Amino acid sequence: MSGRLPEGTVISGFADLVLEAGDRVAIIDHKTFTGNRKEAERKAGEYAGQLEAYKGILREQHEHLRVACYINYPITAGIIVGLK
């Protein structure tokens, strides 16, 4: 996806998975990480900026959407919900 954020920054990138259901969209980013749950939650914060940028692009182009972001750690079978 690509777009210009409200402050003017141009963003271009690929989301691993985007699911749409009516006015709701989930952006899911798959990351390789072998640590425990607590470490995974901390590590997820390092990716929050990337996902917030994707969320900003979608909201700029489709104001009516409710967008949620998730990190999926397939190796440890964990999903971090509610990234802010």
TIMAR-287562 format. One record per residue: y negated, x, z negated of N, C-alpha, C, O in turn; chain; residue in three letters. Coordinates in pm, whole numbers, plus 50000, padded with zeros to 5 digits. Each point is the difference from the previous one (the first is absolute). Example, Ala and Ser with C-alpha at 12.3 -4.5 7.8 and 13.67 -1.06 7.14 Angstrom:
<pts>
nc2 | nc1 | nc3 | cac2 | cac1 | cac3 | cc2 | cc1 | cc3 | oc2 | oc1 | oc3 | cadena | residuo
50569 | 51319 | 49220 | 49881 | 49911 | 50000 | 49880 | 50090 | 50000 | 50002 | 50104 | 49934 | A | ALA
49893 | 49861 | 50138 | 49881 | 50082 | 49994 | 49891 | 49923 | 49927 | 49889 | 50051 | 49983 | A | SER
</pts>
This chain:
<pts>
nc2 | nc1 | nc3 | cac2 | cac1 | cac3 | cc2 | cc1 | cc3 | oc2 | oc1 | oc3 | cadena | residuo
50116 | 50084 | 50000 | 49884 | 49916 | 50000 | 49877 | 50089 | 50000 | 50004 | 50115 | 49956 | A | MET
49887 | 49830 | 50093 | 49877 | 50077 | 50000 | 49882 | 49906 | 49986 | 50007 | 49882 | 50033 | A | SER
49886 | 50173 | 49917 | 49880 | 49920 | 49981 | 49894 | 50080 | 49929 | 50020 | 50117 | 49966 | A | GLY
49868 | 49819 | 50013 | 49888 | 50061 | 49930 | 49982 | 49928 | 49866 | 49985 | 49878 | 49996 | A | ARG
50016 | 50199 | 49897 | 49979 | 49943 | 49868 | 49854 | 49961 | 49983 | 49914 | 50050 | 50073 | A | LEU
50056 | 49861 | 49831 | 49861 | 49953 | 49983 | 49897 | 50113 | 49985 | 49886 | 49984 | 50045 | A | PRO
50151 | 50128 | 49894 | 49905 | 50110 | 49984 | 49988 | 50086 | 50125 | 49924 | 50097 | 50002 | A | GLU
50153 | 49868 | 50106 | 49987 | 50068 | 50128 | 50109 | 50099 | 50033 | 50004 | 50050 | 50113 | A | GLY
50084 | 49981 | 49793 | 50108 | 50095 | 50025 | 50100 | 49942 | 50099 | 50045 | 49886 | 49984 | A | THR
49991 | 50192 | 50118 | 50100 | 49957 | 50098 | 50137 | 50044 | 49949 | 50021 | 50117 | 49966 | A | VAL
50073 | 49789 | 50029 | 50135 | 50023 | 49950 | 50100 | 49968 | 50110 | 49986 | 49901 | 50071 | A | ILE
50115 | 50184 | 49941 | 50108 | 49974 | 50093 | 50130 | 50051 | 49937 | 50004 | 50114 | 49953 | A | SER
50099 | 49804 | 50046 | 50126 | 50042 | 49941 | 50109 | 49899 | 50029 | 49978 | 49898 | 50064 | A | GLY
50140 | 50134 | 49887 | 50116 | 49914 | 50021 | 50054 | 49955 | 49865 | 50029 | 50082 | 49913 | A | PHE
49985 | 49788 | 50070 | 50064 | 49945 | 49882 | 50150 | 49994 | 50029 | 50040 | 49963 | 50111 | A | ALA
50042 | 50072 | 49791 | 50144 | 49997 | 50021 | 50053 | 49860 | 50025 | 50086 | 49979 | 50085 | A | ASP
49861 | 49925 | 49840 | 50046 | 49862 | 50015 | 49888 | 49906 | 49960 | 49938 | 50016 | 49894 | A | LEU
50036 | 49886 | 50191 | 49901 | 49897 | 49971 | 50069 | 49866 | 50016 | 50051 | 49968 | 50108 | A | VAL
49950 | 49953 | 49786 | 50062 | 49868 | 50003 | 49890 | 49895 | 49990 | 49909 | 50011 | 49918 | A | LEU
50101 | 49887 | 50166 | 49899 | 49895 | 50002 | 50066 | 49865 | 49976 | 50103 | 49969 | 50060 | A | GLU
49838 | 49952 | 49852 | 50047 | 49865 | 49973 | 49877 | 49912 | 49979 | 49942 | 49997 | 49892 | A | ALA
50020 | 49931 | 50211 | 49882 | 49917 | 49992 | 49875 | 50085 | 49981 | 49968 | 50084 | 50084 | A | GLY
49960 | 49893 | 49805 | 49878 | 50076 | 49973 | 50026 | 50120 | 49908 | 49905 | 50062 | 49952 | A | ASP
50221 | 49971 | 50026 | 50036 | 50114 | 49914 | 50062 | 50111 | 50081 | 50079 | 49977 | 50091 | A | ARG
49883 | 50146 | 49873 | 50055 | 50118 | 50066 | 50040 | 50100 | 49893 | 49927 | 50022 | 49903 | A | VAL
50189 | 50039 | 50114 | 50046 | 50108 | 49912 | 50008 | 50128 | 50082 | 50065 | 50004 | 50105 | A | ALA
49868 | 50100 | 49847 | 50009 | 50131 | 50061 | 50095 | 50081 | 49914 | 49976 | 50018 | 49880 | A | ILE
50132 | 50031 | 50179 | 50100 | 50076 | 49926 | 50008 | 50140 | 50060 | 50022 | 50017 | 50120 | A | ILE
49959 | 50082 | 49794 | 50005 | 50139 | 50043 | 50122 | 50065 | 49936 | 50015 | 49998 | 49878 | A | ASP
50071 | 50059 | 50205 | 50120 | 50067 | 49952 | 49969 | 50146 | 49971 | 49941 | 50069 | 50084 | A | HIS
50096 | 49979 | 49799 | 49977 | 50138 | 49960 | 50128 | 50060 | 49945 | 50078 | 49932 | 49933 | A | LYS
49943 | 50195 | 50095 | 50114 | 50073 | 49946 | 49959 | 50061 | 49867 | 49904 | 50077 | 49993 | A | THR
50168 | 49888 | 49902 | 49970 | 50052 | 49867 | 50125 | 49988 | 49916 | 50067 | 49896 | 50003 | A | PHE
49966 | 50207 | 49921 | 50125 | 49999 | 49923 | 49979 | 49995 | 49850 | 50096 | 50013 | 49924 | A | THR
49781 | 49967 | 50032 | 49974 | 49997 | 49856 | 50040 | 49869 | 49936 | 50054 | 49911 | 50066 | A | GLY
49918 | 50076 | 49804 | 50032 | 49877 | 49928 | 49891 | 49895 | 50021 | 49901 | 50025 | 50068 | A | ASN
50119 | 49858 | 49873 | 49908 | 49886 | 50020 | 49858 | 50033 | 49956 | 49904 | 49971 | 50072 | A | ARG
50080 | 50089 | 49812 | 49867 | 50033 | 49950 | 49929 | 50098 | 50094 | 49882 | 49983 | 50031 | A | LYS
50190 | 50118 | 50014 | 49943 | 50097 | 50093 | 49966 | 49934 | 50134 | 49899 | 50032 | 50062 | A | GLU
50186 | 49875 | 49981 | 49976 | 49930 | 50126 | 49874 | 49916 | 49993 | 49925 | 49993 | 50097 | A | ALA
50051 | 49943 | 49790 | 49878 | 49920 | 49983 | 49877 | 50089 | 50007 | 49900 | 49964 | 50062 | A | GLU
50107 | 50153 | 49874 | 49888 | 50094 | 50005 | 49979 | 50048 | 50143 | 49887 | 50008 | 50048 | A | ARG
50221 | 50025 | 50019 | 49994 | 50051 | 50137 | 49942 | 49894 | 50094 | 49929 | 50034 | 50094 | A | LYS
50100 | 49840 | 49882 | 49950 | 49892 | 50085 | 49848 | 49999 | 50004 | 49940 | 49966 | 50102 | A | ALA
49998 | 50072 | 49789 | 49854 | 50006 | 49996 | 49942 | 50097 | 50101 | 49887 | 49983 | 50046 | A | GLY
50190 | 50119 | 49990 | 49954 | 50097 | 50099 | 49992 | 49938 | 50140 | 49927 | 50051 | 50086 | A | GLU
50145 | 49843 | 49936 | 50001 | 49934 | 50131 | 49910 | 49876 | 50004 | 49987 | 49937 | 50105 | A | TYR
49953 | 50028 | 49784 | 49920 | 49878 | 49992 | 49886 | 50000 | 50100 | 49970 | 49896 | 50059 | A | ALA
49965 | 50217 | 49962 | 49889 | 50006 | 50095 | 50042 | 49966 | 50141 | 49928 | 49930 | 50072 | A | GLY
50187 | 50120 | 49969 | 50052 | 49971 | 50134 | 50025 | 49851 | 50015 | 49961 | 49940 | 50101 | A | GLN
50103 | 50000 | 49801 | 50030 | 49857 | 50010 | 49875 | 49914 | 49989 | 49990 | 49897 | 50066 | A | LEU
49915 | 50144 | 49852 | 49874 | 49927 | 49990 | 49925 | 50004 | 50134 | 49935 | 49902 | 50037 | A | GLU
50074 | 50210 | 50034 | 49937 | 50009 | 50132 | 50065 | 49901 | 50096 | 49930 | 49930 | 50074 | A | ALA
50202 | 50063 | 49925 | 50069 | 49904 | 50085 | 49961 | 49857 | 49964 | 49976 | 49916 | 50087 | A | TYR
50017 | 50057 | 49783 | 49961 | 49867 | 49953 | 49858 | 49968 | 50049 | 49973 | 49888 | 50044 | A | LYS
49938 | 50209 | 49947 | 49863 | 49981 | 50045 | 49991 | 49967 | 50148 | 49922 | 49915 | 50041 | A | GLY
50159 | 50154 | 50039 | 50002 | 49973 | 50144 | 50044 | 49857 | 50027 | 49936 | 49928 | 50076 | A | ILE
50174 | 50031 | 49861 | 50049 | 49863 | 50022 | 49899 | 49896 | 49956 | 49979 | 49901 | 50070 | A | LEU
49957 | 50119 | 49815 | 49902 | 49903 | 49951 | 49875 | 49997 | 50088 | 49939 | 49895 | 50017 | A | ARG
50023 | 50219 | 50037 | 49884 | 50004 | 50090 | 50029 | 49921 | 50128 | 49912 | 49931 | 50051 | A | GLU
50209 | 50079 | 50000 | 50036 | 49934 | 50125 | 50045 | 49856 | 49980 | 49991 | 49919 | 50092 | A | GLN
50058 | 50049 | 49788 | 50053 | 49866 | 49971 | 49959 | 49962 | 49858 | 50079 | 50016 | 49907 | A | HIS
49801 | 49936 | 50075 | 49943 | 49975 | 49868 | 50080 | 49902 | 49915 | 49994 | 50006 | 49877 | A | GLU
50080 | 49906 | 50185 | 50073 | 49897 | 49927 | 50130 | 50051 | 49935 | 50059 | 49929 | 49918 | A | HIS
49986 | 50191 | 50117 | 50128 | 50049 | 49951 | 49995 | 50043 | 49853 | 49901 | 50056 | 49953 | A | LEU
50207 | 49917 | 49978 | 50024 | 50056 | 49866 | 50097 | 50114 | 50019 | 50113 | 49980 | 50045 | A | ARG
49845 | 50140 | 49920 | 50078 | 50120 | 50029 | 50047 | 50065 | 49870 | 49921 | 50021 | 49908 | A | VAL
50208 | 50010 | 50085 | 50057 | 50072 | 49886 | 50064 | 50129 | 50053 | 50049 | 50004 | 50113 | A | ALA
49948 | 50100 | 49804 | 50055 | 50129 | 50041 | 50112 | 50042 | 49905 | 49994 | 49977 | 49880 | A | CYS
50108 | 50086 | 50177 | 50116 | 50044 | 49925 | 50045 | 50138 | 50048 | 49986 | 50033 | 50117 | A | TYR
50067 | 50046 | 49790 | 50065 | 50125 | 50034 | 50150 | 49979 | 49977 | 50041 | 49952 | 49894 | A | ILE
50040 | 50083 | 50205 | 50145 | 49991 | 49988 | 50056 | 50142 | 49996 | 49974 | 50081 | 50089 | A | ASN
50102 | 49948 | 49807 | 50070 | 50127 | 49987 | 50148 | 49975 | 50028 | 50074 | 49972 | 49906 | A | TYR
49971 | 50037 | 50218 | 50139 | 49964 | 50032 | 50105 | 50089 | 49935 | 50111 | 49955 | 49975 | A | PRO
49856 | 50171 | 49996 | 50099 | 50088 | 49937 | 50030 | 49956 | 49857 | 50115 | 50004 | 49957 | A | ILE
49783 | 49955 | 49971 | 50019 | 49959 | 49861 | 50010 | 49848 | 49986 | 50008 | 49946 | 49890 | A | THR
49991 | 49985 | 50225 | 50013 | 49854 | 50003 | 49895 | 49931 | 49914 | 50031 | 49910 | 49923 | A | ALA
49846 | 50133 | 50091 | 49894 | 49939 | 49922 | 49881 | 49961 | 50084 | 49967 | 50068 | 50097 | A | GLY
49971 | 49823 | 49866 | 49878 | 49955 | 50066 | 49891 | 49990 | 49894 | 50021 | 49942 | 49894 | A | ILE
49865 | 50117 | 50135 | 49885 | 49993 | 49911 | 49913 | 49886 | 50052 | 49953 | 50004 | 50113 | A | ILE
50027 | 49895 | 49803 | 49925 | 49882 | 50043 | 49859 | 50005 | 49945 | 49970 | 50069 | 49902 | A | VAL
49944 | 49855 | 50164 | 49865 | 49981 | 49950 | 49913 | 50125 | 50003 | 49921 | 50022 | 49908 | A | GLY
50093 | 50060 | 50194 | 49912 | 50115 | 50011 | 49857 | 49956 | 50010 | 49968 | 49903 | 50069 | A | LEU
49945 | 50166 | 49861 | 49857 | 49966 | 50005 | 49923 | 50118 | 50048 | 49878 | 49993 | 50013 | A | LYS
</pts>
